C-alpha cells in the first residue's frame, strides 16, 4: 500500500449525502444506495460501513473490527483501507 492510499487515523469516514446503507430483501442483503446506482455490500463491507457514521475515527473502526473478529490489526487495516479508498474513489464514502 502506498502512502497516497493511506487514510489518516483520525479521519471520520461517513456516507455522503444521498448515499445510504439499507437492507433490501429483493437484493438478498445489504446494499449501498446512491443516486441512480446500487451496490451490493457483502457481509464484511456491511460490518465496516455500519461503523462509518462520521463519529468513529478510522483507527477506532480498525481497532473495533480487529477486536470484534479476533483478527490481526495489520490485516484489518489493509483490508479496510482498500475497501474505504475504493468506495471514496466512487464517491460513495467521504473520508
C-alpha positions in Angstrom: 0.0 0.0 0.0 1.4 3.4 -0.9 1.3 6.4 1.4 -1.0 8.1 -1.1 -3.6 5.4 -0.5 -3.3 5.6 3.3 -6.2 7.0 5.3 -5.4 9.3 8.3 -6.0 7.6 11.6 -8.2 10.5 12.8 -10.3 10.6 9.6 -14.0 10.1 10.3 -15.4 8.2 7.4 -19.1 8.6 6.6 -21.6 8.2 3.8 -22.1 11.4 1.8 -25.5 13.0 1.5 -27.6 10.9 -0.9 -25.9 7.6 -0.1 -27.5 5.1 2.3 -26.8 1.6 3.5 -30.1 -0.3 3.6 -31.2 -3.9 4.0 -33.0 -5.0 0.8 -34.6 -8.4 0.7 -35.0 -8.2 -3.1 -31.3 -7.8 -3.4 -30.6 -10.5 -0.9 -29.0 -8.4 1.8 -27.4 -5.1 2.4 -26.9 -2.6 -0.4 -25.4 0.9 -0.8 -28.0 3.1 -2.5 -26.6 6.1 -4.3 -28.3 8.4 -6.9 -29.0 6.1 -9.9 -26.7 3.4 -8.5 -27.0 0.3 -6.3 -24.0 -1.6 -4.9 -24.4 -4.9 -3.1 -22.4 -5.0 0.1 -21.1 -8.3 1.2 -21.1 -9.2 4.9 -17.6 -7.8 5.5 -18.3 -4.5 3.7 -21.6 -4.2 5.7 -19.8 -4.6 9.1 -17.3 -1.9 8.0 -19.9 0.5 6.6 -22.1 0.2 9.7 -19.2 1.8 11.6 -18.7 4.7 9.2 -21.0 7.1 10.9 -18.8 10.1 10.9 -18.4 9.7 14.7 -15.8 7.0 14.9 -12.2 7.6 13.7 -10.7 5.4 11.0 -8.2 4.0 13.7 -11.1 3.3 16.0 -13.1 1.5 13.3 -10.0 -0.7 12.6 -9.4 -1.4 16.3 -13.1 -2.3 16.8 -13.1 -4.7 13.8 -9.9 -6.3 14.9 -11.3 -6.9 18.4 -14.8 -8.0 17.2 -13.4 -10.5 14.8 -10.2 -11.5 16.7 -8.2 -10.8 13.6 -4.7 -9.2 13.2 -4.9 -5.4 13.2 -2.5 -5.2 10.3 -4.7 -7.4 8.1 -7.8 -5.5 9.1 -6.1 -2.2 8.4 -5.0 -3.2 4.9 -8.5 -4.6 4.0 -10.5 -1.7 5.4 -8.2 0.9 3.8 -8.6 -0.8 0.4 -12.4 -1.0 0.8 -12.9 2.6 2.0 -10.4 4.0 -0.5 -12.3 2.2 -3.3 -15.7 3.5 -2.1 -14.3 7.0 -1.7 -12.9 6.9 -5.3 -16.5 6.0 -6.4 -17.9 8.9 -4.4 -19.8 6.5 -2.1 -17.9 7.5 1.0 -16.4 10.7 2.5 -13.1 10.4 4.3 
